[in-house]
Amino acid sequence: MIYDNLSSRERREKLDEIEEANNRPNEVHRKLQEVNRLKKQLTKLQDKLNKLY
């Protein structure tokens, strides 16, 4: 991708924005995996508490 009208700094900023946008799906996927892991952990802890009371 070439931006003839942009300075090298502006071009770098645009490329950084594109890279960030490309990485968003991976970041969302990792966060969803973490949420699912924490949900499982919470369920296990709730089960232990229920057995105690």
Residue, then its C-alpha position, 0 to 999 in steps of 0.5 A: m500500500i502506497y500513500d503518495n500524499l503522506s509523509s513517512r510519519e503519516r504513512r507509518e501511522k496508517l500502517d500501524e492502524i492497519e496492523e492494529a485492526n488486523n490484530r483485533p480478532n485475535e485479541v477478541h478470541r484470546k479474551l473470550q478464551e480467558v472469559n470461558r476459562l474463568k467461567k469454568q473456574l467460577t463454576k468449580l468454586q461454586d460447586k465446592l461452596n455448595k458442598l460445604y453449605 
